[in-house]
Each structure stands twice: as C-alpha cells, then as structure tokens.
C-alpha cells in the first residue's frame, strides 16, 4: 500500500503517462532517437574501421555482417510482429539489446568480434525499421510529420559522430548509440499500438500468411529492391571514403553528410502530395534515375566540389523515395495481416543483396578504384530501371495522405 504523501505524486505520474501515450512528442522522441542510433552507428563506421587499422576488404567484411544477420532477423521479427501484434514490446526488447552491444562494440578490436557485434546491432535495428515505418503510417498523424523526426535524428547523429571522430575518442560514438537506444525505448513505450483490423478478405485468408510470395508483382519488386538496396547500401559505405580520398577532413565530411540528409526533409514532409498520386512504377523509375545520375557524377567528379554538390542534392532523395515506395507497393499487393511479414521478407532480401555488394565492392575497390565501383553501380541501376518497366501495381491504397 502506498503512503498517503505519495498518492498525489502517483496520480500525477499516471496522468503524465496517459498524456504521453499516443502523443506527438512520443512519436517525435521515438523516431528521432531510433534514427539517431542508426545514423551514429552507420555514418562513420567505415571511417572508424579503417582508422583502427582495418583494410578495405576487412572493413567490407565487418560491415556485411549487418546484412547477414538481417537476412535471418528481419523476416522473423516481421512475422512475430504480425503474430503477436505487440510492436512496443518487440521494439523495447530489441533496442535494449542494441544498448548493451553498443558498449561492447566500443571495447573490442578483433575483426571477428566486430563482425558479430555489428551484425547484432544493425540486424536488430534493421529488423525494427519495417515495424517503425508501418507505425508511422498507422498513427493519427500524417506520415511526413512523424517521419521527419527520423531525418532530424539521423542528420544530427551524422554531424555529432563525425565531430567525435575528429575531436574526441571515437569510442564515444558507440556509447552514444546505447544512450539513444534507451531514449528510443522511452518513445516506443509511449506510442499507440498498430491497428491490426483485418478486412473480410484478409480474414478469409487467415492461415495463408505467406500467400503473397506467389504474387508475380511482389516477386518482381523483391528483385528490383535487391538491385536498388545493394547499390544504395554500398554507396552509404563508400561515399564518405570518396570524399576523404578527394581531400576532405573528417569533420567536413560529417557536415556534408548532415546537410545531404536534411535535403530529404521536404520529400518526407510533403509525401502526402505526391506518393498517393503517382503509380509505384513511375516513382520507382524516378528513384532509379536519381541514383544513376548520382553514381555517374561520383565516378567522373574532377574534384571534391562536384562530389559534395552531388551528395548534397541527390544522396538522400533516392533512398528515401525507395523506402516510401516500398510501403506503397507492399500495401498495394499484400493483405493487411501480412504487411509486416512482407516488408520483412523484402528487407531480408535487400540484406542478402548488401552482403553480396559489400564484399564484391570491397574486392573491386581493392583491385581498381572507387570510381570504377561507381561506374559499375550506375550500370546495375540502369538494369533496375529496365526491370521496373514491367512493374504493374494498382494505385488504390492511400498510405501517405
């Protein structure tokens, strides 16, 4: 029994919890620090690993762990979310693991341990990304007004991580991952549950959780995503290194990455004006075209200025578009009860692509140059554009409005 002097304080705490639950600040806190965790860890990881003496091949091997672990974790977490329908609990447990492993990552140097820890951290974060994206489309708030906090968090994390790399101990970067993971947990606990109300057609399809795997357009989009995500992930790894090779200091690279992330804000904030208006095929062609232009400019950039301008204008837009297109197309071809599972399958396939591309990219760079790598990626993106011409998905679902 609580003492009387505590009753007033307890009542205030209960009121605060009810006020916080489902509030806009709860979602802002969730997405800011969830994407901060992602941004801090991924933005400078390649520079950190080369800075502690890892070769480009070793660096690519360590970074490929995130995709290898993701292949297993992403579809499992998506399936569990569709079955248990408790996204807050799932997110809390997995971000708590991220917090613990972030500390451990700061303490080790052995390549295999770095591989395993990177796989666990990024595997957990990547497996929650489809869940968090679905949460953003299922709230009472417009998708763009929620998701922009993820962009703010990622951009701020990139800037802070690069500053830590240059002016403090790099190990603090991974300590901040743990702190942000804990704050993200607080935010997740304040979000509303996702509505899993099934349509009559979905109820009739109960027990056919994986029936979408037979849908031709879903399979085609999985292949398209395999091409797009593999190149996009490789670009995330090598674009900071490209700037360094062109003579930019680490702090300046962080500033460029910060502003290149901020550029995606209008795309996210005004997504309701165009994402539901145009077809998935048209939007996918646009995303591929942006990536082709970006990679060709990197491959031929005569100096750092051209690479920086390209990065500021194009780096974030193509990948951001793809993330939203993924939600749009999956919602158009998959039953409501299987959306998280379908997103997880695509994310796992994309992770397999990243494994392949990270290792092939590392070998290619070791034996040729980063410029040749970007020419090769531009060619793969052109192949993706050709595949997209065969994509047919009805533009009926209102996901972003």
GIHUVEN-V752352 format. One record per residue. N is the residue number from 0. OMEGA is omega in radians with two decimals (999 if undefined). BURIAL is 1 if it has 16 or more other C-alpha atoms within 10 Angstrom, else 0. D_FIRST is the distance of its C-alpha to the first C-alpha in Angstrom with 2 decimals. Layout:
n-><N	N>
omega-><OMEGA	OMEGA>
burial-><BURIAL	BURIAL>
d_first-><D_FIRST	D_FIRST>
This chain:
n-><0	1	2	3	4	5	6	7	8	9	10	11	12	13	14	15	16	17	18	19	20	21	22	23	24	25	26	27	28	29	30	31	32	33	34	35	36	37	38	39	40	41	42	43	44	45	46	47	48	49	50	51	52	53	54	55	56	57	58	59	60	61	62	63	64	65	66	67	68	69	70	71	72	73	74	75	76	77	78	79	80	81	82	83	84	85	86	87	88	89	90	91	92	93	94	95	96	97	98	99	100	101	102	103	104	105	106	107	108	109	110	111	112	113	114	115	116	117	118	119	120	121	122	123	124	125	126	127	128	129	130	131	132	133	134	135	136	137	138	139	140	141	142	143	144	145	146	147	148	149	150	151	152	153	154	155	156	157	158	159	160	161	162	163	164	165	166	167	168	169	170	171	172	173	174	175	176	177	178	179	180	181	182	183	184	185	186	187	188	189	190	191	192	193	194	195	196	197	198	199	200	201	202	203	204	205	206	207	208	209	210	211	212	213	214	215	216	217	218	219	220	221	222	223	224	225	226	227	228	229	230	231	232	233	234	235	236	237	238	239	240	241	242	243	244	245	246	247	248	249	250	251	252	253	254	255	256	257	258	259	260	261	262	263	264	265	266	267	268	269	270	271	272	273	274	275	276	277	278	279	280	281	282	283	284	285	286	287	288	289	290	291	292	293	294	295	296	297	298	299	300	301	302	303	304	305	306	307	308	309	310	311	312	313	314	315	316	317	318	319	320	321	322	323	324	325	326	327	328	329	330	331	332	333	334	335	336	337	338	339	340	341	342	343	344	345	346	347	348	349	350	351	352	353	354	355	356	357	358	359	360	361	362	363	364	365	366	367	368	369	370	371	372	373	374	375	376	377	378	379	380	381	382	383	384	385	386	387	388	389	390	391	392	393	394	395	396	397	398	399	400>
omega-><-3.09	3.09	-3.07	-3.09	-3.11	-3.05	-3.12	3.12	3.14	3.12	3.14	3.11	3.14	3.11	3.14	3.12	3.14	3.13	-3.11	-3.08	3.11	-3.09	3.10	3.08	3.12	3.13	3.11	3.12	-3.13	-3.02	3.11	-3.03	3.02	3.14	2.99	3.11	3.13	-3.08	3.13	-3.02	-3.02	-2.96	-3.07	-3.06	3.14	3.12	3.12	-3.09	3.08	3.13	3.12	2.99	3.12	3.07	3.13	3.11	3.10	3.12	3.13	3.10	-3.13	-3.09	3.10	-3.14	-3.13	3.14	3.14	3.11	3.14	3.12	-3.12	-2.99	-3.01	3.14	3.12	3.14	3.09	3.13	3.13	3.14	3.10	-3.12	-3.10	-3.12	3.11	-3.06	-3.14	3.14	-3.13	-3.13	-3.12	-3.11	-3.05	3.09	3.03	3.07	3.10	-3.13	-3.14	-3.08	3.09	3.10	-3.12	-3.12	-3.12	-3.00	-3.01	3.12	-3.07	-3.00	-3.09	3.09	3.07	3.09	-3.09	-3.12	3.08	3.12	3.14	-3.09	-3.09	3.07	3.12	-3.13	-3.13	-3.13	3.09	-3.10	3.09	3.12	-3.12	3.11	3.10	3.08	-3.10	3.13	-3.06	-3.11	3.07	3.12	3.12	-3.08	-3.05	-3.10	3.06	-2.99	3.14	3.13	3.02	3.11	3.08	-3.12	-3.13	-3.11	3.12	-3.14	3.12	-3.12	-3.13	-3.12	3.13	3.08	3.08	3.13	-3.02	-2.95	-3.13	3.06	3.13	-3.14	3.11	3.11	-3.05	2.98	3.13	3.04	-3.14	3.14	-3.12	3.11	3.11	3.12	3.07	3.09	3.10	3.12	-3.14	-3.14	3.13	-3.13	3.05	3.02	3.05	3.06	3.12	3.14	-3.09	2.99	3.12	3.12	-3.14	3.11	3.13	-3.13	3.12	-3.08	3.10	-3.04	-3.05	-3.13	-3.12	3.14	3.11	-3.12	-3.07	-3.10	3.07	3.13	3.12	-3.13	3.05	3.12	3.11	3.11	3.10	3.14	-3.05	-3.04	3.13	3.13	-3.13	3.12	3.12	3.09	3.10	-3.12	-2.94	3.14	3.06	3.13	3.08	3.13	3.10	3.13	3.10	3.00	-3.12	3.06	-3.07	-3.14	3.12	3.08	3.11	3.11	3.11	3.13	3.11	-3.09	3.09	3.07	-3.14	-3.11	-3.10	-3.10	3.13	3.13	-3.14	-3.04	-3.11	3.14	-3.12	-3.11	-3.07	-3.04	3.12	-3.09	-3.07	-3.12	3.10	-3.14	-3.13	-3.14	3.14	3.09	3.11	3.14	3.12	-3.13	3.11	-3.12	3.10	3.13	-3.13	-3.06	3.12	3.11	3.06	-3.06	-3.05	-3.07	-3.13	-3.11	-3.10	-3.09	-3.13	3.14	3.14	3.14	3.11	-3.13	-3.13	-3.03	-2.91	-2.93	-3.02	-2.98	-3.09	-3.12	3.09	3.08	-3.11	3.11	3.13	3.09	3.10	3.10	-3.08	-3.06	3.13	3.09	-3.12	-3.05	-3.04	3.06	-3.09	-3.06	-3.07	-3.04	-3.12	3.11	-3.13	3.08	3.13	3.12	3.11	3.14	3.11	3.09	3.09	3.10	3.07	3.09	-3.13	3.09	-3.12	-3.06	3.14	-3.10	3.08	3.12	3.11	3.12	-3.12	-3.14	3.13	-3.04	3.12	3.13	3.11	-3.14	3.09	3.08	-3.11	3.02	-3.14	-3.14	3.08	3.10	3.11	3.12	3.07	3.04	3.09	3.10	3.12	3.12	-3.11	3.13	-3.13	-3.09	3.12	3.11	-3.14	-3.11	-3.06	-3.08	3.07	-3.04	-2.96	-3.07	999>
burial-><0	0	0	0	0	0	0	0	0	0	0	0	0	0	0	0	0	0	0	1	1	1	1	1	0	1	1	1	1	1	1	1	1	1	1	1	1	1	1	1	1	1	1	1	1	1	1	1	1	0	0	0	0	1	0	1	1	1	1	1	1	1	1	1	1	1	1	1	1	1	1	1	1	1	1	1	1	1	1	1	1	1	0	0	1	0	1	1	0	1	1	1	0	1	1	1	1	1	1	1	1	1	1	1	1	1	0	0	0	0	0	0	0	1	1	1	1	1	1	1	1	1	1	1	1	1	1	1	1	1	1	1	1	1	1	1	1	1	1	0	0	1	1	1	1	1	1	1	1	1	1	1	1	1	1	1	1	1	1	1	1	1	1	1	1	0	0	0	0	1	1	1	1	1	1	1	1	1	1	1	1	1	1	1	1	1	1	1	1	1	1	1	1	1	0	0	0	0	0	0	0	1	0	0	0	0	0	0	1	0	0	1	0	0	0	0	1	1	0	1	1	1	1	1	1	1	1	1	1	1	1	1	1	1	1	1	1	1	1	1	1	1	1	1	0	0	0	1	0	1	1	1	1	1	1	1	1	1	1	1	1	1	1	1	1	0	1	1	1	1	1	1	0	0	1	1	0	0	1	1	1	0	1	1	1	1	1	1	1	1	1	1	0	1	1	1	1	1	1	0	1	0	0	1	0	0	1	1	0	1	1	1	1	1	1	1	1	1	1	1	1	1	0	1	1	1	1	1	1	1	1	1	1	1	1	1	1	1	1	1	1	1	1	1	1	1	1	1	1	1	1	1	1	1	1	1	1	1	1	1	1	1	1	1	1	0	0	0	0	1	1	1	1	1	1	1	1	1	0	1	1	1	0	1	1	0	1	1	0	0	1	1	1	0	1	0	0	0	1	1	1>
d_first-><0.00	3.81	6.55	9.12	11.76	10.35	10.14	13.93	14.33	12.09	14.21	17.28	16.63	16.30	19.46	21.22	20.64	22.08	24.90	25.71	25.84	29.49	30.63	33.93	32.46	30.50	33.82	35.70	33.34	33.59	37.37	38.12	36.40	37.22	40.86	40.56	39.69	42.73	44.99	44.25	44.84	47.90	49.83	50.98	50.51	54.24	55.16	52.58	53.92	57.54	56.61	55.38	58.65	58.16	61.25	61.22	61.39	58.41	56.50	57.22	56.21	52.81	52.18	53.22	50.20	47.95	50.12	50.47	46.73	46.38	48.83	46.39	43.01	43.80	44.78	42.05	39.30	40.97	41.16	37.52	36.51	38.69	37.25	33.50	33.48	30.57	32.26	29.16	28.03	31.62	32.14	28.98	29.92	33.55	33.11	30.84	33.85	36.14	34.16	34.60	38.25	39.14	38.53	40.58	43.40	43.87	44.47	47.09	50.82	52.06	53.31	51.77	48.29	48.58	49.70	46.71	44.11	45.82	45.85	42.14	41.15	43.62	43.24	39.53	40.15	43.17	41.42	38.76	41.49	42.46	38.83	38.30	41.65	40.77	37.49	39.66	41.82	38.99	37.11	37.68	39.37	42.95	43.47	45.37	42.83	40.19	42.49	44.07	41.00	41.82	45.30	44.08	41.79	44.59	47.17	45.12	44.29	48.00	48.97	46.31	47.10	50.81	50.23	48.18	51.02	53.58	51.94	49.06	48.19	48.25	45.32	43.06	43.82	41.86	38.96	38.72	38.60	35.35	33.85	35.00	33.68	30.12	30.54	32.02	28.95	26.84	29.46	29.63	25.92	26.58	29.58	29.95	30.82	34.57	35.96	37.57	39.18	42.38	45.70	47.58	49.89	47.03	45.53	48.97	49.09	45.85	46.62	49.12	46.78	49.68	52.44	52.78	54.41	57.51	57.81	60.87	59.63	56.32	58.29	60.62	57.78	56.29	59.70	59.89	56.44	57.56	60.42	58.58	55.44	57.44	59.54	56.71	54.64	57.75	58.35	54.87	55.79	59.32	59.42	57.87	60.32	63.17	62.44	62.36	65.70	67.10	66.29	62.95	60.52	56.96	55.49	57.92	57.10	53.43	54.45	56.63	53.89	51.48	53.90	55.02	51.44	51.07	54.16	52.20	49.99	52.44	52.87	49.16	48.53	51.52	51.22	50.74	54.29	56.09	54.03	54.05	57.59	59.51	59.80	58.13	61.59	62.67	59.52	59.84	63.47	62.48	59.88	62.53	65.12	62.85	62.26	65.99	66.93	64.32	65.45	69.14	68.62	66.76	69.56	72.28	70.62	73.27	70.78	67.14	67.45	68.19	65.34	62.88	63.95	63.71	60.21	59.05	60.46	60.01	57.63	54.37	55.77	57.11	54.03	51.75	53.97	53.83	50.03	50.08	53.08	51.24	48.49	51.16	53.35	50.65	49.17	52.74	53.54	50.29	48.11	44.73	42.86	44.79	44.76	42.42	44.38	47.68	46.62	45.52	48.90	50.76	48.69	49.33	53.03	53.02	51.45	54.33	56.70	55.12	55.57	59.22	59.86	58.15	60.23	63.46	62.94	62.51	65.71	67.60	66.66	67.54	70.98	71.76	69.73	66.81	69.34	70.61	67.02	66.57	69.89	68.72	65.40	67.32	69.43	66.40	64.97	68.31	68.02	64.59	66.18	68.75	66.10	64.21	67.33	66.70	63.10	62.64	59.24	58.83	57.39	55.23	51.57	50.09	47.71	47.88	48.56>
